[in-house]
Amino acid sequence: KLRESEQLYHSLVSHLPHFVFRKDAAGRFTFVNERFAAALGRPATAILGKTDADFFPPELAAKFAADDARVLATGEDLELEERTVLRAKAGHMRVSKTALRDEAGRITGLQVIAWDITERQRMEAALRASEARFRAFMGNSPAAACLKDEAFRLRYVNPAFEQMFRRDAGVLL
C-alpha cells in the first residue's frame, strides 16, 4: 500500500503541467519534478543540492531567496506573480510557496508550485490596450454613441452622447 501511494504521488507530481520543487532551509533543491528539470535544461540529479544562484541571474536568485526566507521565517504561505527567466527566456509565473515542517512542527524547508502565466499576461495587456483605444476613440468621437446590455440598460455613453442628452438641454432618456 505504501509503495502504491508513493507511486501515485510521484506520478502525479512528476506529470503535472506545473513546476513542483522543494528546498531545504538553506535554499538547496531537495526535489524537482520532471517539468521543472526540463525547464532548466538539466536532469534532476544535476539540480539537487544546488540553489537558485546556480540557475538564475543574480537579481532573480536574490529575489527568490528573499521570498523563501520570508516563508521560512513566518511559516505563512506566499502567493505571488513574478517575472522569471528560464533558459534565457523571460516570462511570468504564478508561484505558491509553503513551509515544510517536521513531526515537531519545526520549519525544515519549503515547497513550491509554479506555472507559466506569460500568455495570460500578454492577453490581459492586449485587452487593456484595446480598451484604452476604444475609450480614446469613443471619447473623442463627435458622434453620439452608447452601449446597452441585454436588458437595454445603458452601460457606456460617450461624451457626445452625454452632451446630446444633458438634463439642462431638456432631453432625457
Phi and psi restraints in degrees (value plus and minus 20) as a CYANA .aco file:
   2 LEU   PHI     -83.4   -43.4
   2 LEU   PSI     -63.4   -23.4
   3 ARG   PHI     -81.5   -41.5
   3 ARG   PSI     -62.5   -22.5
   4 GLU   PHI     -82.0   -42.0
   4 GLU   PSI     -63.6   -23.6
   5 SER   PHI     -82.4   -42.4
   5 SER   PSI     -63.6   -23.6
   6 GLU   PHI     -85.5   -45.5
   6 GLU   PSI     -60.3   -20.3
   7 GLN   PHI     -84.6   -44.6
   7 GLN   PSI     -61.3   -21.3
   8 LEU   PHI     -82.6   -42.6
   8 LEU   PSI     -67.7   -27.7
   9 TYR   PHI     -79.6   -39.6
   9 TYR   PSI     -68.7   -28.7
  10 HIS   PHI     -82.4   -42.4
  10 HIS   PSI     -62.5   -22.5
  11 SER   PHI     -82.7   -42.7
  11 SER   PSI     -64.5   -24.5
  12 LEU   PHI     -82.6   -42.6
  12 LEU   PSI     -74.4   -34.4
  13 VAL   PHI     -85.8   -45.8
  13 VAL   PSI     -57.3   -17.3
  14 SER   PHI     -90.0   -50.0
  14 SER   PSI     -48.6    -8.6
  15 HIS   PHI    -129.7   -89.7
  15 HIS   PSI     -14.7    25.3
  16 LEU   PHI     -80.9   -40.9
  16 LEU   PSI     129.7   169.7
  17 PRO   PHI    -102.4   -62.4
  17 PRO   PSI       7.4    47.4
  18 HIS   PHI    -144.6  -104.6
  18 HIS   PSI     142.9   182.9
  19 PHE   PHI    -106.5   -66.5
  19 PHE   PSI     109.0   149.0
  20 VAL   PHI    -150.0  -110.0
  20 VAL   PSI     106.7   146.7
  21 PHE   PHI    -174.4  -134.4
  21 PHE   PSI     142.7   182.7
  22 ARG   PHI    -147.0  -107.0
  22 ARG   PSI     131.4   171.4
  23 LYS   PHI    -152.9  -112.9
  23 LYS   PSI     131.7   171.7
  24 ASP   PHI    -102.8   -62.8
  24 ASP   PSI    -199.6  -159.6
  25 ALA   PHI     -85.4   -45.4
  25 ALA   PSI     -38.1     1.9
  26 ALA   PHI    -111.3   -71.3
  26 ALA   PSI     -17.8    22.2
  27 GLY   PHI      67.3   107.3
  27 GLY   PSI     -11.3    28.7
  28 ARG   PHI    -106.2   -66.2
  28 ARG   PSI     116.7   156.7
  29 PHE   PHI     -85.9   -45.9
  29 PHE   PSI     109.3   149.3
  30 THR   PHI    -133.9   -93.9
  30 THR   PSI     -35.9     4.1
  31 PHE   PHI    -176.3  -136.3
  31 PHE   PSI     119.2   159.2
  32 VAL   PHI    -161.4  -121.4
  32 VAL   PSI     121.4   161.4
  33 ASN   PHI    -104.8   -64.8
  33 ASN   PSI     150.8   190.8
  34 GLU   PHI     -80.7   -40.7
  34 GLU   PSI     -58.1   -18.1
  35 ARG   PHI     -84.4   -44.4
  35 ARG   PSI     -62.3   -22.3
  36 PHE   PHI     -86.5   -46.5
  36 PHE   PSI     -63.7   -23.7
  37 ALA   PHI     -79.7   -39.7
  37 ALA   PSI     -63.0   -23.0
  38 ALA   PHI     -83.9   -43.9
  38 ALA   PSI     -58.9   -18.9
  39 ALA   PHI     -84.1   -44.1
  39 ALA   PSI     -53.3   -13.3
  40 LEU   PHI    -103.6   -63.6
  40 LEU   PSI     -29.1    10.9
  41 GLY   PHI      52.0    92.0
  41 GLY   PSI       9.0    49.0
  42 ARG   PHI    -160.8  -120.8
  42 ARG   PSI     135.1   175.1
  43 PRO   PHI     -91.3   -51.3
  43 PRO   PSI     134.8   174.8
  44 ALA   PHI     -73.9   -33.9
  44 ALA   PSI     -58.3   -18.3
  45 THR   PHI     -82.7   -42.7
  45 THR   PSI     -45.6    -5.6
  46 ALA   PHI    -105.0   -65.0
  46 ALA   PSI     -27.2    12.8
  47 ILE   PHI    -121.8   -81.8
  47 ILE   PSI     -58.8   -18.8
  48 LEU   PHI     -76.8   -36.8
  48 LEU   PSI     114.6   154.6
  49 GLY   PHI      68.6   108.6
  49 GLY   PSI     -30.1     9.9
  50 LYS   PHI    -118.6   -78.6
  50 LYS   PSI     152.7   192.7
  51 THR   PHI    -139.0   -99.0
  51 THR   PSI     154.9   194.9
  52 ASP   PHI     -76.4   -36.4
  52 ASP   PSI     -53.2   -13.2
  53 ALA   PHI     -81.1   -41.1
  53 ALA   PSI     -41.7    -1.7
  54 ASP   PHI    -100.4   -60.4
  54 ASP   PSI     -32.0     8.0
  55 PHE   PHI    -149.1  -109.1
  55 PHE   PSI     -37.4     2.6
  56 PHE   PHI    -142.3  -102.3
  56 PHE   PSI     137.4   177.4
  57 PRO   PHI     -77.1   -37.1
  57 PRO   PSI     131.0   171.0
  58 PRO   PHI     -72.7   -32.7
  58 PRO   PSI     -62.8   -22.8
  59 GLU   PHI     -86.5   -46.5
  59 GLU   PSI     -55.9   -15.9
  60 LEU   PHI     -92.0   -52.0
  60 LEU   PSI     -62.6   -22.6
  61 ALA   PHI     -79.5   -39.5
  61 ALA   PSI     -60.5   -20.5
  62 ALA   PHI     -85.9   -45.9
  62 ALA   PSI     -60.4   -20.4
  63 LYS   PHI     -84.7   -44.7
  63 LYS   PSI     -65.8   -25.8
  64 PHE   PHI     -80.7   -40.7
  64 PHE   PSI     -62.0   -22.0
  65 ALA   PHI     -84.4   -44.4
  65 ALA   PSI     -59.4   -19.4
  66 ALA   PHI     -85.1   -45.1
  66 ALA   PSI     -62.5   -22.5
  67 ASP   PHI     -82.8   -42.8
  67 ASP   PSI     -62.8   -22.8
  68 ASP   PHI     -80.8   -40.8
  68 ASP   PSI     -64.1   -24.1
  69 ALA   PHI     -80.6   -40.6
  69 ALA   PSI     -57.1   -17.1
  70 ARG   PHI     -82.2   -42.2
  70 ARG   PSI     -66.0   -26.0
  71 VAL   PHI     -85.2   -45.2
  71 VAL   PSI     -62.8   -22.8
  72 LEU   PHI     -85.3   -45.3
  72 LEU   PSI     -54.8   -14.8
  73 ALA   PHI     -97.7   -57.7
  73 ALA   PSI     -57.9   -17.9
  74 THR   PHI    -119.6   -79.6
  74 THR   PSI     -46.2    -6.2
  75 GLY   PHI      56.7    96.7
  75 GLY   PSI     -18.0    22.0
  76 GLU   PHI    -108.4   -68.4
  76 GLU   PSI     124.4   164.4
  77 ASP   PHI     -83.5   -43.5
  77 ASP   PSI     130.4   170.4
  78 LEU   PHI    -147.7  -107.7
  78 LEU   PSI     101.2   141.2
  79 GLU   PHI    -136.7   -96.7
  79 GLU   PSI     107.8   147.8
  80 LEU   PHI    -178.1  -138.1
  80 LEU   PSI     145.0   185.0
  81 GLU   PHI    -133.6   -93.6
  81 GLU   PSI     113.8   153.8
  82 GLU   PHI    -166.1  -126.1
  82 GLU   PSI     135.7   175.7
  83 ARG   PHI    -100.1   -60.1
  83 ARG   PSI     122.3   162.3
  84 THR   PHI    -165.0  -125.0
  84 THR   PSI     150.6   190.6
  85 VAL   PHI    -153.7  -113.7
  85 VAL   PSI     101.7   141.7
  86 LEU   PHI    -141.7  -101.7
  86 LEU   PSI     100.2   140.2
  87 ARG   PHI      31.6    71.6
  87 ARG   PSI      28.3    68.3
  88 ALA   PHI      47.6    87.6
  88 ALA   PSI      -4.8    35.2
  89 LYS   PHI    -134.7   -94.7
  89 LYS   PSI      99.2   139.2
  90 ALA   PHI     -98.9   -58.9
  90 ALA   PSI     127.9   167.9
  91 GLY   PHI    -186.0  -146.0
  91 GLY   PSI    -192.5  -152.5
  92 HIS   PHI    -146.6  -106.6
  92 HIS   PSI     121.4   161.4
  93 MET   PHI    -146.6  -106.6
  93 MET   PSI     128.0   168.0
  94 ARG   PHI    -117.8   -77.8
  94 ARG   PSI     107.1   147.1
  95 VAL   PHI    -147.1  -107.1
  95 VAL   PSI     116.9   156.9
  96 SER   PHI    -146.1  -106.1
  96 SER   PSI      98.1   138.1
  97 LYS   PHI    -135.4   -95.4
  97 LYS   PSI     112.2   152.2
  98 THR   PHI    -153.3  -113.3
  98 THR   PSI     128.3   168.3
  99 ALA   PHI     -95.0   -55.0
  99 ALA   PSI     124.5   164.5
 100 LEU   PHI    -121.6   -81.6
 100 LEU   PSI     119.3   159.3
 101 ARG   PHI    -147.4  -107.4
 101 ARG   PSI     130.0   170.0
 102 ASP   PHI    -106.0   -66.0
 102 ASP   PSI    -195.6  -155.6
 103 GLU   PHI     -80.6   -40.6
 103 GLU   PSI     -47.6    -7.6
 104 ALA   PHI    -106.8   -66.8
 104 ALA   PSI     -21.9    18.1
 105 GLY   PHI      70.1   110.1
 105 GLY   PSI     -18.0    22.0
 106 ARG   PHI     -96.8   -56.8
 106 ARG   PSI     121.0   161.0
 107 ILE   PHI     -94.5   -54.5
 107 ILE   PSI     105.5   145.5
 108 THR   PHI    -135.1   -95.1
 108 THR   PSI     -29.5    10.5
 109 GLY   PHI     150.8   190.8
 109 GLY   PSI    -179.4  -139.4
 110 LEU   PHI    -168.7  -128.7
 110 LEU   PSI     139.1   179.1
 111 GLN   PHI    -142.9  -102.9
 111 GLN   PSI     129.9   169.9
 112 VAL   PHI    -153.1  -113.1
 112 VAL   PSI     117.0   157.0
 113 ILE   PHI    -142.8  -102.8
 113 ILE   PSI     108.8   148.8
 114 ALA   PHI    -160.0  -120.0
 114 ALA   PSI     129.1   169.1
 115 TRP   PHI    -163.3  -123.3
 115 TRP   PSI     131.2   171.2
 116 ASP   PHI     -94.6   -54.6
 116 ASP   PSI     104.6   144.6
 117 ILE   PHI    -139.2   -99.2
 117 ILE   PSI      -2.2    37.8
 118 THR   PHI     -77.6   -37.6
 118 THR   PSI     -67.7   -27.7
 119 GLU   PHI     -85.8   -45.8
 119 GLU   PSI     -60.1   -20.1
 120 ARG   PHI     -81.0   -41.0
 120 ARG   PSI     -62.2   -22.2
 121 GLN   PHI     -86.3   -46.3
 121 GLN   PSI     -57.1   -17.1
 122 ARG   PHI     -82.1   -42.1
 122 ARG   PSI     -63.6   -23.6
 123 MET   PHI     -84.9   -44.9
 123 MET   PSI     -60.9   -20.9
 124 GLU   PHI     -84.5   -44.5
 124 GLU   PSI     -60.2   -20.2
 125 ALA   PHI     -84.9   -44.9
 125 ALA   PSI     -60.7   -20.7
 126 ALA   PHI     -84.3   -44.3
 126 ALA   PSI     -59.2   -19.2
 127 LEU   PHI     -84.9   -44.9
 127 LEU   PSI     -64.7   -24.7
 128 ARG   PHI     -80.5   -40.5
 128 ARG   PSI     -61.6   -21.6
 129 ALA   PHI     -85.0   -45.0
 129 ALA   PSI     -61.1   -21.1
 130 SER   PHI     -84.1   -44.1
 130 SER   PSI     -63.1   -23.1
 131 GLU   PHI     -83.3   -43.3
 131 GLU   PSI     -60.3   -20.3
 132 ALA   PHI     -84.2   -44.2
 132 ALA   PSI     -61.6   -21.6
 133 ARG   PHI     -83.6   -43.6
 133 ARG   PSI     -62.4   -22.4
 134 PHE   PHI     -79.7   -39.7
 134 PHE   PSI     -69.6   -29.6
 135 ARG   PHI     -84.3   -44.3
 135 ARG   PSI     -59.2   -19.2
 136 ALA   PHI     -85.0   -45.0
 136 ALA   PSI     -63.9   -23.9
 137 PHE   PHI     -84.1   -44.1
 137 PHE   PSI     -71.9   -31.9
 138 MET   PHI     -88.0   -48.0
 138 MET   PSI     -55.2   -15.2
 139 GLY   PHI     -87.8   -47.8
 139 GLY   PSI     -44.6    -4.6
 140 ASN   PHI    -126.7   -86.7
 140 ASN   PSI     -18.4    21.6
 141 SER   PHI     -96.9   -56.9
 141 SER   PSI     115.9   155.9
 142 PRO   PHI     -96.2   -56.2
 142 PRO   PSI     -33.6     6.4
 143 ALA   PHI    -105.0   -65.0
 143 ALA   PSI     117.1   157.1
 144 ALA   PHI     -90.8   -50.8
 144 ALA   PSI     112.7   152.7
 145 ALA   PHI    -165.3  -125.3
 145 ALA   PSI     127.2   167.2
 146 CYS   PHI    -166.2  -126.2
 146 CYS   PSI     141.1   181.1
 147 LEU   PHI    -142.6  -102.6
 147 LEU   PSI     116.3   156.3
 148 LYS   PHI    -141.0  -101.0
 148 LYS   PSI     132.2   172.2
 149 ASP   PHI    -105.6   -65.6
 149 ASP   PSI    -193.6  -153.6
 150 GLU   PHI     -85.9   -45.9
 150 GLU   PSI     -38.5     1.5
 151 ALA   PHI    -116.7   -76.7
 151 ALA   PSI      -6.9    33.1
 152 PHE   PHI      44.3    84.3
 152 PHE   PSI       6.0    46.0
 153 ARG   PHI    -107.2   -67.2
 153 ARG   PSI     120.2   160.2
 154 LEU   PHI     -87.0   -47.0
 154 LEU   PSI     108.4   148.4
 155 ARG   PHI    -134.8   -94.8
 155 ARG   PSI     -41.4    -1.4
 156 TYR   PHI    -174.9  -134.9
 156 TYR   PSI     114.9   154.9
 157 VAL   PHI    -153.3  -113.3
 157 VAL   PSI     121.6   161.6
 158 ASN   PHI    -108.5   -68.5
 158 ASN   PSI     149.5   189.5
 159 PRO   PHI     -77.8   -37.8
 159 PRO   PSI     -57.0   -17.0
 160 ALA   PHI     -84.5   -44.5
 160 ALA   PSI     -57.6   -17.6
 161 PHE   PHI     -85.2   -45.2
 161 PHE   PSI     -66.1   -26.1
 162 GLU   PHI     -78.7   -38.7
 162 GLU   PSI     -63.6   -23.6
 163 GLN   PHI     -81.7   -41.7
 163 GLN   PSI     -61.7   -21.7
 164 MET   PHI     -85.7   -45.7
 164 MET   PSI     -53.5   -13.5
 165 PHE   PHI    -134.5   -94.5
 165 PHE   PSI      15.7    55.7
 166 ARG   PHI     -83.1   -43.1
 166 ARG   PSI     124.2   164.2
 167 ARG   PHI     -79.3   -39.3
 167 ARG   PSI     -60.9   -20.9
 168 ASP   PHI     -94.0   -54.0
 168 ASP   PSI     -28.9    11.1
 169 ALA   PHI    -106.4   -66.4
 169 ALA   PSI     -27.5    12.5
 170 GLY   PHI      63.4   103.4
 170 GLY   PSI     -14.1    25.9
 171 VAL   PHI    -133.0   -93.0
 171 VAL   PSI      99.8   139.8
 172 LEU   PHI    -144.4  -104.4
 172 LEU   PSI     131.7   171.7
